[in-house]
Amino acid sequence: MANNNNQKKDLQALSFEERVQLGAENAVHCMGVTERDRVFIITDYQRESIARRVAAAVLARHADVSVHFLEHYGERPLTTFTDELRNDLIQARPTVSFYIATAQPGEISFRIPLLPFLAQELKVRHGHMIGIDENLMADGMCADYDEVFRLTNQVYELVRPAKKIHVTSAKGSDVTATFHENWHWIPCHGRYHEQGQWGNLPEGEVFTAPATVDGVLVCDVLGDYFSEKYGVLEQPLVLTVKDGYITDVSSENAAVAQEVRDYLFSVPNGNRAGEFAIGTLTSLKHLVGNLLQDEKMPGLHVAFGNPYPQFTGADWDASIHVDVIPTNCTIEVDGRIIMRDGEFLL
């Protein structure tokens, strides 16, 4: 604990600029970059400054690095994984890759096939930083990732054999999930030093594809392009879920509810619960309105649509993936309370 306290004091002494730089160095540390690596960074014009910082941190470790802009592969939003990008990746033979770019409507259909191509075909160590900005670099990316690694693995061991998880929240969420024995929980612990491993940075969660989800989710932040568009919702979104499928979407903001409903029901299985996850980044204390970080806050998040079947073992698929985040959760795993009101009891 002394080390954590010292780190908090050290971080408080740093300027915002220095914290952003530390976040870039942590990103490279999470991927275990050494002088033997070849690093391929995918970015866009809006996040070029962050990509440059990560590239500089890679060079500081005497590794090779190249930076590639999404805009060079077609007009945004990119909705397909282009042959040009695929060929550039194959020719570069990277050992590590980063995706450092904004989220745009429809681009998830490009990113969904990109991830298994990187991790499973090219066997790279991949840091996925969709929607990253300088505030997140100075916040979640400055966490103590040794502590994230420890806690995430501890939670993973608790939930891996789970048959049923019940979650409630102060705002009215009340959901129960069940799980398949042969579908996998994935510990996203921020330490990706073996080829074929990947994670979202900033990191800290454990997730799987659930068998069923039933109940009500009262959500303050949404994923995909809704995150950048709406940030922290002024009026929570309420989702009713039955046997794993959304049956109703409501909010005091009827326009947002209609937009989300239309998107979730626009493709087969878009309204089906594809991810059930517990955030483990305990340094986070409040929502910032950016899904990439907010989903790592201690508590529950659920996603509808794509269940990452290549990783979880799920036997179905979908072309969208929309996370939703309730807050101040109490989590009960097979009768054992592991979190109360957003605080772990481990």
N, C-alpha and C positions, 0 to 999 in steps of 0.2 A: 504493500500500500504506500510505503514511503516513496517508492519510485514514481507511482502515479501522482502523488502530491507534488513531487519535485517537477514532474513534467508539466502539471497545470501551472505552477509558478513560472516555469521557463516560458511557456506559451504566452502567458499574460504579459511577459516582458517583450515579446516580439511585436513588431509592427505588422500591419495587415499584409504588406508586401512580403515580409519575411515569412509569414505564415503560408502565403500562397506558394512561395518557393519550397518551404518544408513539405507542403502537400505534394508537390511535384516529385521531390526526392522520395517521399513515402510511397508514391505510386510505383516508382522504379524499384524500390526496396521490396514491395509486395510481390513483384514479379521475379525477384531474385536475379536481376540483370548483372552480368559479369562481362569482362572483356571478350569472352568467347561468343557473345550473342550478336545476332543480327535483328534489329528492331524495326518494325514496319508500323508507322503511325498513320491512321486514317483520321482526318479532321475536316473541318469546313472553315470558310472565311471568318465566321463569327467566333470560333474558338481557337483561331490560329495562335493567339498569345499563350494559351495554356499548352497547346501542342509544342510550341517553341520551348517552354520551360521544361516539359517532360523530356524533349529531345536533348536539351542541354544537360539534364541530369543523367541521361543515358551516356552522353559523350564524356561526362565526368568519370564514368566507370570504364571508359576506353572501349565501349561497344560501338559497332556500326549502327547507324540509324538513317532512315529515310522518311520523309513526310509527304503524304498524298492527300489531295483535296477532293472531297466528294463532288464539288462543282466541276472538276475536270472529267468526271465520268458520266455527265449528263445533267439535264435541267432538274433542279430540286422541285418537288420532292422526288427522290429516286425510289421507284417502286419495285425494281427488279435488281437482282444481283448480276451486274453486267459481266459479260465475258472479258471485257478489258480489265476490270478490276481483278477478276479471278486470275487472268493471265499474269498481271503484274505481281500478284501475290505468289504465284507459282514460281515465277522467274526470280523473285527476290529471295526465296527460300528462307523466310524469317524463322527465328526461333521464339521470338516474342512479338506480340502485336498489341496495339492500343487503338480503341475507337473513342475519339475525343471530339464530339460534335453535338449540335443541337438536335432536338427531336422535331420532325415535321410530319404533318398529317399524311398517313399512308406509307411512310417509310419503314414501318415495322415489317411490312411484307418483303422488304429488302434485307433487313437485319436478321430476320428469323432463319433464312438459309445460310447467312454469312457465319453465324456462330458455330454450327456443327462443321462447316467447311474448315474454319480455322482450327477448332479444337480437335476434331476427329480425323479430318483428312490431312491437314498440314501438321497436326500435332504441335501447334504452337502453345505457348503460355500467353493467355489473352487477358488484358485488362479492359473491360467494357465500361465506358464512362459516358453513356448517352445522357445528354442534358446537363453535363457538368458546367459549372461556372466558377468564377473566382471566389465567391462566397463559400461554396462547398470545398474548394481547395484549401481555404483558410479555416474550415470548420471540421467536417467529417474526415477529410484526408489528413488532418493533423492528429488523429487519434493514436493511442498507444496500440499498435497492431499486434504486439505480443499478447496484450490483454484480450484483444478481440479474438485472437487465435484460441486462447485458453477457454474463454467463456463460450464461444461458438461450439467448440468441440464438446464441452460439458452439456450444453443444451441438446446437441445432436445425439449424444448417448442416452439422454432422457426420452427423447421423442421417437427415436428410431424404432423401438418396438411397440409404439403406441397403437392402441386399437380405437380409442376415442379421445378427442380433445374438445373441451367445452370452453367457450370464451364469452365473457360479458364485458361491457364497458359502461362508464359513467353516463354516457349519452344515450344508452339504450340498446347497444348491440347485444345480441344473444344468439350465438350460433354454435352448433355441434357438428364436428367433422368426424368421419370414419375413414379408415385407410386400408389399402390393399397390402397384404403381406409381401408381395413380390414387386411392388413399386418402391423406388428408392427415395430416401431423404438425402439431400445434398447439403453438406456443411460449407457455407461460404465464409471462410475464416480469414481471408486476406493474405494468405501465404500460398503463392502459386509458383513453386519452384520445380515442378515436374512437368515434362512435356505433355500437352493435351489437357492441362488444367486451365480453368478460366473463372473469372468472377466479375461482378459489378463493383466498381470502385466509386465512392467510398464503400467499404465492405462491412459485413456483419449481419448474417442471417442464416437460418436453416429452413430449407423449403422442400416440399414434395408436391406431387399431384394427388389430391384427395380422391377417395372413392365416392363419398357423398358429403354434401354440406347442406344443412338445414337451419333456417332461422332468419334473423334480421341483422343487417350490417348498417351501422350509422357512420358515414365516412366523411372525413375532413379533407382528404387529398386524393386525387385521381392520377392514374398513370397515362402512358402514351402521350399524345400531344395535349391532352387536357391539363397536364401538369404545368406546362409553360403558359398555357392560355389562361388558366384560372388560379393557379397557386393554391393557397389555403382557401377553401370554399367559405364564403360568407354565410351560406346556409348549407348545412350538411346534406349529403345525398343519402337516401334511405333505400337499401336494396332488400327485397324479400327473396329468399332462396329456398327452393324445395327440391329435395333429391338431387342436389348439385346444379340446378338450373335457376337462373333469375326468372321470377314470375312477375315482379313489379319493381318499377323504379319511380321514386317520388322525391320531391324537395319543395321547399317554399319557393325556390327559384324554378318555376315550371319550365323555362326555356332550357336551362342546363339539364334538367331531368330528361326532357325530350331529346336533346342532342345526344346524351349518353345512351338512352334507350335505343335510339335509331342506330347508333354505331354498334352497340353490342348485338343487336338483332340483325345486322346487315349481312352476316356470313354464317354458315353452318357452325354450330358449337361456340359462337361468339359469346353467348350468354351462359356457357357452362363453366363451372369453377375448375380452373386448370392449375391453380397454385394455391397452396396453403402454407404460410410462412411465419416465422417468428424472428423479429429483429433483435440483434444482440450488440448494437453499438451504443454502449452505456454512456459514452461522453455526450451524446445528444440529449438535450433537455427540452427542446421545443421544435415545433414544425417550422419549416422555412418555405414550404410551398413547392419544393422540388422533389419529385418522386424518387430520384436516384438516391438522395440522402434520407428523405423522410421514411422510406420503407425500412431503413435500418434501425430506426428508433425502437427501443425495447417495447415489444408489443406484437400485435397481429397485423399482417396484411394478407389479403386474398386477391388473386387475379382471375379474371374471366377470359376464356379463350385459350390460346396455345399453352399446353401443359409441359412444354419442353420434353417431348417423348424420348428424344435421343439420350437424355440424361436421367429422367425420372423412371423410364420404362412404361409410361402410360401407353395405352393401346388406341389412342385417338389423337386428333390433331385439329388445329384451327389456324386461320390466317391473321388473327388479331390477338392481342394480349393487353388487357387493361387492368392495372392494379387499383385496389381501393384500400384506404387506410383508416380504420377506426383508431381512437386514441384512449389512453388511460385504461388499458385492458387488464382484466383478471383472467389468467389462463390456468385451466385444470387439465392435467394429463393423466388419463386413466385414474381419476379420483385424487391425484396429488396436485395441490396448488403450487405452481412454480413461479407465478407472478401475481402480484396484487396491485391494482391501480398503477400499472406501468413500471413497477419495481420488482426485480427478480428476488425470489426467496430461495436461494441456492446455497 
